[in-house]
Every structure is written in C-alpha cells, then in structure tokens.
C-alpha cells in the first residue's frame, strides 16, 4: 500500500465520520442555541431544561436519520472490505 492510497482511505473514513456525525451535532447545536436564547429572554437559568431538550432532539434526530446513516455506514464498510485485496496487493 502506498502512502497516497493510505491517505485516500483515511480521507474517505474522515468524510464518512463527518457525514455520520453531522445530523445529530447540527440538531443539538440548533436546539441548544434556541434554548439558550429562550432561557436568556425569560431569565430561567435551569441547566436541566437545556440538557433534557437537547437529549430529546438527539434521540429524535437519530430516530429519523438512523436508518439512512446506518445504511451509509454499512455500504462504506462493505465497499472497504471489498477493496482490501486491491489495497494490500
């Protein structure tokens, strides 16, 4: 395996990690900002409110996008396993 091939595979793995992590992280970020703005406007500074709402948003996002994300991960892993003989040899 050449260094260029290794870097290409590492890059593909990092792209997959970003694609799998983006939907939950973006959802939690947006919900966290909205809850923070609402808490600042109402002067209700209870940390558990933000945590519970973000946890619910994370679970909802994973429930909605989990099938798609898991399918992408399985396709990537299967493709990688099929390419192993070409990468090594």
C-alpha positions in Angstrom: 0.0 0.0 0.0 1.4 3.4 -1.0 1.2 6.4 1.2 -1.2 8.1 -1.3 -3.5 5.1 -1.1 -3.4 5.2 2.7 -4.1 8.9 2.8 -7.0 8.5 0.4 -8.6 5.8 2.6 -8.1 7.9 5.7 -9.7 10.8 4.0 -12.7 8.7 3.0 -13.0 7.5 6.5 -12.9 11.0 7.9 -15.5 12.1 5.3 -17.8 9.2 6.5 -17.3 10.2 10.1 -18.3 13.8 9.3 -21.3 12.7 7.3 -22.5 10.4 10.1 -21.9 12.9 12.9 -23.2 16.0 11.2 -27.0 15.5 11.6 -27.1 14.8 15.3 -24.5 17.5 16.1 -26.3 20.1 14.0 -29.6 19.3 15.6 -28.2 19.5 19.1 -26.4 22.8 18.2 -29.5 24.4 16.9 -31.7 23.3 19.8 -29.0 24.4 22.3 -28.9 27.9 20.8 -32.7 28.2 20.7 -33.0 27.0 24.3 -30.2 29.4 25.4 -31.9 32.3 23.7 -35.3 31.4 25.3 -33.6 31.0 28.7 -31.8 34.3 28.4 -35.0 36.1 27.4 -37.1 34.6 30.2 -34.2 34.6 32.8 -35.0 31.0 33.5 -31.5 29.6 34.0 -32.1 26.0 34.8 -29.4 23.7 33.3 -31.6 20.6 33.3 -34.0 22.2 30.8 -31.3 22.6 28.2 -30.0 19.1 28.8 -33.3 17.4 28.5 -34.4 19.3 25.4 -31.0 18.6 23.7 -31.3 14.9 24.7 -34.8 14.7 23.2 -33.5 16.4 20.0 -30.7 14.0 19.7 -32.9 11.0 20.1 -35.4 12.4 17.6 -32.7 13.1 15.1 -31.2 9.6 15.4 -34.7 8.1 15.2 -35.4 10.0 11.9 -32.0 9.6 10.3 -30.7 6.4 11.9 -31.7 4.1 9.1 -30.1 6.4 6.4 -26.9 6.8 8.5 -26.6 3.1 9.2 -27.2 2.2 5.6 -24.3 4.6 4.6 -22.0 3.1 7.2 -22.8 -0.5 6.1 -22.2 0.4 2.4 -18.9 2.1 3.3 -17.7 -0.8 5.3 -18.8 -3.4 2.7 -17.0 -1.3 0.0 -13.9 -1.1 2.1 -13.8 -4.8 2.7 -14.2 -5.5 -1.0 -11.3 -3.1 -1.7 -8.9 -4.7 0.8 -7.4 -7.2 -1.7 -6.7 -4.4 -4.1 -5.3 -2.2 -1.4 -2.9 -4.7 0.0 -1.8 -6.5 -3.2 
